[in-house]
């Protein structure tokens, strides 16, 4: 008897469908079973408010998690940066596949790079994190820019540039790559001046943590898609976010990367930033430690940096604190 198709829960957006479609192909290859996409609408998809207003934390994942727990779907694919840092009872993060480019990318009119933008350029972004760092950089380099809060899918956001309403928008490079639109990028923003969101560029594959054989077998199969280096890096980044008690839409950036001695990774560097959206105040620090050999090691690295940032006044710069 043929096993039924596995049901993969996904948001309906073009990006989510592209991400989930890629994962579905990998799961088919690993399990030999068909995988069907089940489209689910989340609160974050239908609300027209800015993410900072609706809380950000979990607004794109709650409906998917509810569907998992009800048994409507067998597993779900999320953008990891949308996933709350608190574990969800009954669910497990089965895999974090190899990370895409974590950087932010600029799509500007006339093919302009960031430093070629005109004086007073209007730059659209829905992220307080991006606003904080772009404005801080502009302040420190004598540039005049205006960051404009926007929402919408990739087409909508890039449309603001094409129509002339904005000079540029900032989007995640990974998302543009996954939907085949990376050629529209006019500049990649160096992580030396704009740190990405914790987990940016990485996917999260989540399934039930039930005791029955089906759930256990599926979690084991999905676990084959896990990339240990990605898992360690995003665990450190999300640990920093959690220790700051900040939500997904708080102005927090973080990036963990491996420092190599020749071909061998010897250390992990974790960089973090918190700032006010206008860029007038910024706390940016980094720490370096041995490459984590366990989940606990990665968590400890994040907590260590968060403690240093809080000592420098990071808590007072965050408009949203997670409950």
C-alpha positions as CSV (number, residue, x, y, z in Angstrom):
1,X,0.0,0.0,0.0
2,X,1.4,3.4,-1.0
3,X,2.0,5.8,1.9
4,X,0.0,9.0,1.8
5,X,1.7,12.2,0.8
6,X,3.4,14.2,3.5
7,X,1.7,17.6,4.1
8,X,3.9,20.6,4.3
9,X,2.4,23.7,5.8
10,X,3.5,27.0,4.3
11,X,2.5,30.6,4.1
12,X,0.9,31.7,0.7
13,X,3.5,34.3,-0.3
14,X,5.6,33.8,-3.3
15,X,8.8,33.7,-1.2
16,X,7.3,31.2,1.3
17,X,6.0,28.9,-1.5
18,X,9.5,29.0,-3.1
19,X,11.2,28.1,0.1
20,X,8.8,25.4,0.9
21,X,8.9,24.0,-2.6
22,X,12.7,23.6,-2.3
23,X,12.4,21.8,1.0
24,X,9.6,19.6,-0.4
25,X,11.9,18.4,-3.2
26,X,14.6,17.6,-0.6
27,X,12.1,15.7,1.6
28,X,10.9,13.7,-1.4
29,X,14.4,12.8,-2.3
30,X,15.2,11.7,1.3
31,X,11.9,9.8,2.0
32,X,10.7,8.6,-1.3
33,X,7.3,10.0,-0.4
34,X,5.3,12.6,-2.2
35,X,5.0,16.0,-0.5
36,X,2.0,18.3,-1.0
37,X,2.0,22.0,0.0
38,X,-0.8,23.1,2.2
39,X,-1.2,26.9,2.0
40,X,-2.1,28.6,5.3
41,X,-2.8,32.3,5.9
42,X,-1.2,33.8,9.0
43,X,-2.2,37.0,10.9
44,X,1.0,38.7,9.7
45,X,-0.2,38.1,6.1
46,X,-3.6,39.8,6.4
47,X,-2.8,42.6,8.9
48,X,-2.0,45.9,7.2
49,X,-0.3,47.3,10.3
50,X,3.5,47.7,10.6
51,X,5.2,44.8,12.3
52,X,6.3,46.9,15.2
53,X,2.7,47.8,15.9
54,X,1.3,44.2,15.8
55,X,4.2,42.9,17.9
56,X,6.1,41.0,15.3
57,X,6.8,38.0,17.4
58,X,5.2,34.9,16.0
59,X,2.7,36.7,13.7
60,X,3.8,34.7,10.7
61,X,4.1,31.4,12.4
62,X,1.2,31.0,14.9
63,X,-1.3,29.7,12.3
64,X,1.2,27.2,10.9
65,X,2.0,25.9,14.4
66,X,-1.7,25.6,15.2
67,X,-2.2,23.5,12.0
68,X,0.8,21.3,13.0
69,X,-0.7,20.6,16.5
70,X,-4.1,19.9,15.0
71,X,-2.6,17.4,12.7
72,X,-3.7,19.3,9.6
73,X,-0.1,19.3,8.3
74,X,2.9,17.0,9.1
75,X,5.6,19.6,9.1
76,X,6.1,23.3,8.3
77,X,8.7,25.6,6.8
78,X,9.4,29.0,8.3
79,X,11.9,31.8,7.7
80,X,13.9,31.3,10.9
81,X,14.0,35.0,11.7
82,X,10.2,34.9,12.1
83,X,10.3,32.2,14.7
84,X,9.9,33.1,18.3
85,X,12.9,32.2,20.4
86,X,10.8,30.4,23.1
87,X,10.3,26.7,22.3
88,X,6.7,25.7,21.5
89,X,5.3,22.8,23.5
90,X,4.6,19.8,21.4
91,X,6.8,20.9,18.5
92,X,10.5,20.4,17.6
93,X,12.8,22.3,15.3
94,X,13.8,19.3,13.2
95,X,16.3,21.0,10.9
96,X,18.0,24.3,10.0
97,X,19.3,23.7,6.4
98,X,22.4,25.4,5.1
99,X,22.0,29.1,5.3
100,X,21.6,31.4,2.3
101,X,23.3,34.8,2.1
102,X,22.4,36.5,5.4
103,X,23.0,40.1,4.2
104,X,20.5,42.8,3.5
105,X,20.3,44.1,-0.1
106,X,19.5,47.4,-1.7
107,X,17.2,47.7,-4.7
108,X,17.6,51.3,-5.9
109,X,16.6,53.4,-8.9
110,X,19.0,53.8,-11.8
111,X,21.2,51.0,-10.5
112,X,22.5,53.1,-7.6
113,X,24.6,51.7,-4.8
114,X,24.0,52.9,-1.2
115,X,26.8,55.5,-1.4
116,X,25.6,56.8,-4.8
117,X,22.1,57.6,-3.5
118,X,21.2,61.4,-3.7
119,X,21.2,63.7,-0.7
120,X,17.9,63.2,1.3
121,X,17.2,59.8,-0.4
122,X,14.1,58.1,0.7
123,X,14.8,54.4,1.6
124,X,11.9,52.0,2.3
125,X,12.0,49.2,4.9
126,X,9.6,47.6,7.3
127,X,12.4,46.8,9.8
128,X,13.3,49.0,12.8
129,X,16.6,47.1,12.9
130,X,17.5,48.3,9.4
131,X,16.3,51.8,10.1
132,X,18.4,52.0,13.2
133,X,21.6,50.9,11.5
134,X,21.1,52.8,8.2
135,X,20.3,56.0,10.1
136,X,23.3,55.5,12.5
137,X,25.6,55.0,9.6
138,X,24.3,58.0,7.8
139,X,24.7,60.2,10.9
140,X,28.3,59.1,11.4
141,X,29.2,59.6,7.7
142,X,27.5,63.0,7.2
143,X,24.9,61.6,4.9
144,X,21.2,62.7,4.8
145,X,18.7,59.9,4.2
146,X,15.0,59.4,5.2
147,X,13.9,55.8,6.2
148,X,10.3,55.2,5.3
149,X,8.3,52.4,6.9
150,X,6.7,50.1,4.3
151,X,5.0,46.7,4.2
152,X,4.0,44.3,1.5
153,X,5.5,41.5,-0.6
154,X,8.6,41.8,-2.8
155,X,6.6,43.1,-5.8
156,X,4.9,45.8,-3.7
157,X,8.2,47.0,-2.1
158,X,10.2,47.1,-5.3
159,X,7.2,48.8,-7.0
160,X,7.7,51.8,-4.7
161,X,11.1,52.2,-6.4
162,X,9.9,51.6,-9.9
163,X,7.1,54.2,-9.5
164,X,9.6,56.8,-8.2
165,X,7.9,57.0,-4.8
166,X,11.1,55.8,-3.1
167,X,14.7,56.0,-4.1
168,X,15.5,52.5,-2.8
169,X,14.2,49.7,-0.6
170,X,16.1,47.3,1.6
171,X,15.2,43.5,1.5
172,X,16.8,40.3,2.6
173,X,19.2,39.0,-0.1
174,X,18.2,35.4,0.7
175,X,14.6,36.0,-0.2
176,X,15.4,37.7,-3.5
177,X,17.7,34.8,-4.3
178,X,15.1,32.2,-3.5
179,X,12.5,33.8,-5.8
180,X,15.0,34.3,-8.6
181,X,15.2,38.1,-8.4
182,X,18.8,38.6,-7.1
183,X,19.7,40.4,-10.3
184,X,17.5,43.3,-9.2
185,X,19.9,44.0,-6.3
186,X,21.9,47.2,-6.9
187,X,24.1,46.9,-3.8
188,X,24.7,44.3,-1.0
189,X,25.0,46.0,2.4
190,X,28.1,44.8,4.2
191,X,27.5,43.2,7.6
192,X,30.2,45.6,8.8
193,X,27.6,48.4,8.7
194,X,24.2,46.6,8.7
195,X,24.0,43.4,10.8
196,X,21.1,41.1,9.7
197,X,18.2,40.0,11.8
198,X,19.0,36.9,14.0
199,X,18.6,33.9,11.8
200,X,18.2,35.9,8.6
201,X,18.8,33.7,5.5
202,X,18.1,30.5,7.4
203,X,15.0,28.3,7.2
204,X,13.4,26.4,10.1
205,X,11.7,23.0,9.5
206,X,9.4,22.3,12.4
207,X,7.3,19.2,13.1
208,X,5.5,17.6,16.0
209,X,7.5,16.2,18.9
210,X,5.0,13.5,19.5
211,X,5.8,10.1,20.9
212,X,4.2,8.1,18.1
213,X,6.3,6.3,15.5
214,X,5.2,8.5,12.6
215,X,6.3,11.8,14.2
216,X,9.6,10.3,15.5
217,X,10.4,8.8,12.0
218,X,9.5,12.1,10.3
219,X,11.7,14.2,12.7
220,X,14.6,11.8,12.0
221,X,14.2,12.1,8.3
222,X,13.9,15.9,8.4
223,X,17.0,16.0,10.6
224,X,19.1,14.9,7.7
225,X,18.6,18.3,6.2
226,X,20.2,20.0,9.2
227,X,23.5,21.9,8.7
228,X,25.5,21.8,11.9
229,X,27.3,25.1,11.2
230,X,24.1,26.9,10.4
231,X,22.4,25.4,13.5
232,X,25.3,26.6,15.8
233,X,25.3,30.1,14.3
234,X,21.6,30.7,14.5
235,X,21.4,29.2,17.9
236,X,23.9,31.8,19.2
237,X,22.1,34.6,17.4
238,X,18.7,33.6,18.7
239,X,20.1,33.1,22.2
240,X,21.3,36.7,22.1
241,X,17.8,37.8,21.0
242,X,16.2,35.8,23.8
243,X,18.5,37.1,26.5
244,X,17.8,40.7,25.4
245,X,14.1,39.7,25.9
246,X,13.5,41.2,22.4
247,X,10.9,40.1,19.8
248,X,11.3,39.5,16.1
249,X,10.5,43.1,15.2
250,X,12.8,44.8,17.8
251,X,15.7,46.7,16.4
252,X,18.2,43.9,17.1
253,X,20.8,42.7,14.6
254,X,23.1,39.7,15.1
255,X,25.4,37.5,13.1
256,X,27.6,34.6,14.1
257,X,30.3,33.5,11.7
258,X,33.1,30.9,11.8
259,X,36.7,32.2,11.9
260,X,39.0,29.8,10.1
261,X,42.7,29.0,10.5
262,X,43.4,27.8,7.0
263,X,40.6,25.3,6.1
264,X,39.7,24.6,9.7
265,X,37.1,26.7,11.7
266,X,38.7,27.4,15.0
267,X,36.4,30.1,16.5
268,X,33.0,31.6,16.3
269,X,32.5,35.3,16.3
270,X,29.1,36.7,17.4
271,X,28.3,40.3,16.6
272,X,25.2,42.1,18.0
273,X,23.6,45.5,17.7
274,X,20.7,47.3,19.2
275,X,19.6,50.8,18.3
276,X,16.9,53.4,18.2
277,X,15.2,53.6,14.8
278,X,16.4,57.1,14.2
279,X,20.0,55.9,14.7
280,X,20.7,58.4,17.5
281,X,21.8,55.7,19.9
282,X,23.4,52.4,19.1
283,X,25.1,49.6,21.1
284,X,27.2,47.4,19.0
285,X,29.5,44.7,20.5
286,X,31.1,41.4,19.5
287,X,32.5,38.4,21.3
288,X,34.5,35.4,20.1
289,X,34.7,31.9,21.5
290,X,35.5,28.3,20.5
291,X,33.4,26.8,17.8
292,X,30.4,25.5,19.8
293,X,30.3,21.7,20.1
294,X,26.9,21.6,21.7
295,X,23.6,23.4,21.7
296,X,24.5,24.7,25.2
297,X,27.8,26.2,24.0
298,X,26.0,28.2,21.3
299,X,23.4,29.4,23.8
300,X,26.1,30.5,26.2
301,X,27.9,32.6,23.6
302,X,24.7,34.5,22.9
303,X,23.9,35.0,26.5
304,X,27.4,36.3,27.1
305,X,27.2,39.0,24.5
306,X,23.7,39.9,25.5
307,X,24.9,40.5,29.1
308,X,27.6,42.8,27.8
309,X,25.1,44.7,25.6
310,X,22.6,45.1,28.5
311,X,25.5,46.5,30.6
312,X,26.0,49.1,27.9
313,X,22.4,50.2,28.0
314,X,20.8,48.0,25.3
315,X,17.5,47.6,27.1
316,X,16.7,51.2,26.9
317,X,17.0,51.3,23.1
318,X,14.4,48.6,22.3
319,X,10.8,49.8,21.7
320,X,9.4,46.3,22.1
321,X,10.2,43.8,24.8
322,X,9.0,40.2,24.4
323,X,6.6,39.0,27.1
